[in-house]
Amino acid sequence: MSKQTFKNSQGVHQGRSIKIAIAGAGNCSSSLIQGIYYYKDVAGNDELVPGLMHNVIGNYKISDIKPVCAFDVDKRKIGKDLSEAIFALPNCTKIFCKDIPKTGVKVKMGPVLDGVAPHMEEYPEDKRFVISKEKPVDVAEELKKSGAEILINYMPVGSQKATEYYAKAALEAGCAFINCMPVFIASEQQWQEKFEEKRLPCIGDDIKSQVGATIVHRILSHLFAERGVKIERSYQLNFGGNTDFMNMLSRARLKSKKISKTESVESQLARRLSYDNLHIGPSDYVPFLKDNKICFIRIEGRKFGNVPIELELRLSVEDSPNSAGCVIDLIRLLKLALDRKVSGALISSSAYFMKHPPQQFTDEKAREMVEEFIKGQRER
Ligand SMILES: NC(=O)c1ccc[n+]([C@@H]2O[C@H](COP(=O)([O-])OP(=O)(O)OC[C@H]3O[C@@H](n4cnc5c(N)ncnc54)[C@H](O)[C@@H]3O)[C@@H](O)[C@H]2O)c1
């Protein structure tokens, strides 16, 4: 795909930089970093730019986002410049911007904790994580040294300890926090209070992708409910060939992912469905699909006259750019919160961009709330 160029528009403030740190230089990080360079010339909100929800947020352009620090545990990534690490195996997402200049950020060894699932050992090295023998750094110290303002958590599903470690390091280093995965931080009162005490904002939990399985399932469920159709049964089956799907083959790691995905859809139904009648989750790992995720949604209901209605849908998406399309906005929304000295969980951004926010709203309402937040009409 050819690189697009975008007109500079008049009157846009040259925003200061937003220094970000990344925990987990996997596929989602790869898409995010590629996106920062792919969209580096975007300025001004007067042009419709394919792939973006907001060209500029507040005064912040995409080119204001600067990676300053990164952590991983994989031997093929540790010690490499972030611009190379994001293309190292087992990352397998689509490369849409290959010429990334050196960032000067060397990926540092984080503590492994529960970040790497034991069952991954059964798979070939080029498909799974391979733990480096490097000694882990003190993440909080490294964050402080780098001057990072925001830490983005991209730990694999099921990494409860690792996510808590990175959240604590963010608190200690004075960094705001974006939690892209389903360990509950921004949606948990005790963590919200910790961020409030440190006067830091956070957003979470578990990214609701740009146009992914969750938002499509939510909007269709909401449509059925609004139009008076009683939903009786529904499923959402997902599979893909990246390390995220390989990791999720371990059912023991899936508890919070199931909660996050199921509650996200359930919150849009007129009435809750029993366990037997709603099935949502990652379903299998198909290596050749790489970062392409396939999702099947089925909704069964009863409309006027108790007459049945069925909907079947197949969605095929490259998984990681789908999350990066949201994180590119979240970074700038969180920076606005930092500028405005707002602390604790950001309700509007979490509701619009996360599957398991502190408070659920319809996507239409949450979007409205985000726009109000950007204009300064809403505190959080
Ligand atoms: N792709 C999406 O649209 C999407 C949507 C919602 C949530 N998520 C979640 O975001 C997270 C990241 O997804 P991804 O596709 O980038 O995963 P990935 O498997 O590609 O990347 C995870 C990275 O974390 C590293 N890692 C493991 N343990 C670590 C530790 N202790 N410290 C530092 N690094 C460690 C791995 O080496 C790997 O590089 C996953 O939990 C995923 O479920 C993704």
The ligand as an SDF file (V2000), in Angstrom:
LIG
                    3D

 44 48  0  0  0  0  0  0  0  0999 V2000
   -5.3950   -7.1490   18.8840 N   0  0  0  0  0  0  0  0  0  0  0  0
   -6.4370   -6.6490   19.4590 C   0  0  0  0  0  0  0  0  0  0  0  0
   -7.2630   -6.0910   18.7830 O   0  0  0  0  0  0  0  0  0  0  0  0
   -6.6200   -6.7350   20.9520 C   0  0  0  0  0  0  0  0  0  0  0  0
   -7.8630   -6.3720   21.4650 C   0  0  0  0  0  0  0  0  0  0  0  0
   -8.0540   -6.4530   22.8300 C   0  0  0  0  0  0  0  0  0  0  0  0
   -7.0620   -6.8630   23.6570 C   0  0  0  0  0  0  0  0  0  0  0  0
   -5.8540   -7.2290   23.1520 N   0  0  0  0  0  0  0  0  0  0  0  0
   -4.8570   -7.6960   24.1060 C   0  0  0  0  0  0  0  0  0  0  0  0
   -3.6570   -6.9400   24.0580 O   0  0  0  0  0  0  0  0  0  0  0  0
   -2.5880   -7.7610   24.5370 C   0  0  0  0  0  0  0  0  0  0  0  0
   -1.4360   -7.6570   23.5560 C   0  0  0  0  0  0  0  0  0  0  0  0
   -1.8000   -8.2620   22.3320 O   0  0  0  0  0  0  0  0  0  0  0  0
   -0.7120   -8.6140   21.2290 P   0  0  0  0  0  0  0  0  0  0  0  0
   -1.4700   -9.1490   20.0650 O   0  0  0  0  0  0  0  0  0  0  0  0
    0.2420   -7.5180   21.0330 O   0  0  0  0  0  0  0  0  0  0  0  0
    0.0310   -9.8320   21.9530 O   0  0  0  0  0  0  0  0  0  0  0  0
    1.4590  -10.4730   21.5640 P   0  0  0  0  0  0  0  0  0  0  0  0
    1.4140  -11.8770   22.0180 O   0  0  0  0  0  0  0  0  0  0  0  0
    1.7700  -10.1990   20.1350 O   0  0  0  0  0  0  0  0  0  0  0  0
    2.4870   -9.6130   22.4450 O   0  0  0  0  0  0  0  0  0  0  0  0
    2.7210   -9.7720   23.8010 C   0  0  0  0  0  0  0  0  0  0  0  0
    4.1630   -9.3750   24.0500 C   0  0  0  0  0  0  0  0  0  0  0  0
    4.3930   -9.3780   25.4670 O   0  0  0  0  0  0  0  0  0  0  0  0
    5.6840   -9.9320   25.7030 C   0  0  0  0  0  0  0  0  0  0  0  0
    5.7300  -10.3480   27.1140 N   0  0  0  0  0  0  0  0  0  0  0  0
    5.2850  -11.4870   27.7060 C   0  0  0  0  0  0  0  0  0  0  0  0
    5.4990  -11.4380   29.0410 N   0  0  0  0  0  0  0  0  0  0  0  0
    6.0920  -10.2510   29.3000 C   0  0  0  0  0  0  0  0  0  0  0  0
    6.5650   -9.6160   30.4870 C   0  0  0  0  0  0  0  0  0  0  0  0
    6.4310  -10.2060   31.6820 N   0  0  0  0  0  0  0  0  0  0  0  0
    7.1220   -8.3870   30.3820 N   0  0  0  0  0  0  0  0  0  0  0  0
    7.2690   -7.7760   29.1640 C   0  0  0  0  0  0  0  0  0  0  0  0
    6.8310   -8.3370   28.0110 N   0  0  0  0  0  0  0  0  0  0  0  0
    6.2400   -9.5590   28.0780 C   0  0  0  0  0  0  0  0  0  0  0  0
    5.8150  -11.0220   24.6620 C   0  0  0  0  0  0  0  0  0  0  0  0
    7.1520  -11.3950   24.4560 O   0  0  0  0  0  0  0  0  0  0  0  0
    5.1940  -10.3390   23.4430 C   0  0  0  0  0  0  0  0  0  0  0  0
    6.1690   -9.6020   22.7350 O   0  0  0  0  0  0  0  0  0  0  0  0
   -3.1580   -9.1670   24.6780 C   0  0  0  0  0  0  0  0  0  0  0  0
   -3.5100   -9.4070   26.0160 O   0  0  0  0  0  0  0  0  0  0  0  0
   -4.4120   -9.1060   23.8280 C   0  0  0  0  0  0  0  0  0  0  0  0
   -5.4100  -10.0390   24.2200 O   0  0  0  0  0  0  0  0  0  0  0  0
   -5.6060   -7.1590   21.8120 C   0  0  0  0  0  0  0  0  0  0  0  0
  1  2  1  0
  2  3  2  0
  2  4  1  0
  4  5  1  0
  4 44  2  0
  5  6  2  0
  6  7  1  0
  7  8  2  0
  8  9  1  0
  8 44  1  0
  9 10  1  0
  9 42  1  0
 10 11  1  0
 11 12  1  0
 11 40  1  0
 12 13  1  0
 13 14  1  0
 14 15  2  0
 14 16  1  0
 14 17  1  0
 17 18  1  0
 18 19  2  0
 18 20  1  0
 18 21  1  0
 21 22  1  0
 22 23  1  0
 23 24  1  0
 23 38  1  0
 24 25  1  0
 25 26  1  0
 25 36  1  0
 26 27  1  0
 26 35  1  0
 27 28  2  0
 28 29  1  0
 29 30  1  0
 29 35  2  0
 30 31  1  0
 30 32  2  0
 32 33  1  0
 33 34  2  0
 34 35  1  0
 36 37  1  0
 36 38  1  0
 38 39  1  0
 40 41  1  0
 40 42  1  0
 42 43  1  0
M  CHG  2   8   1  16  -1
M  END
$$$$
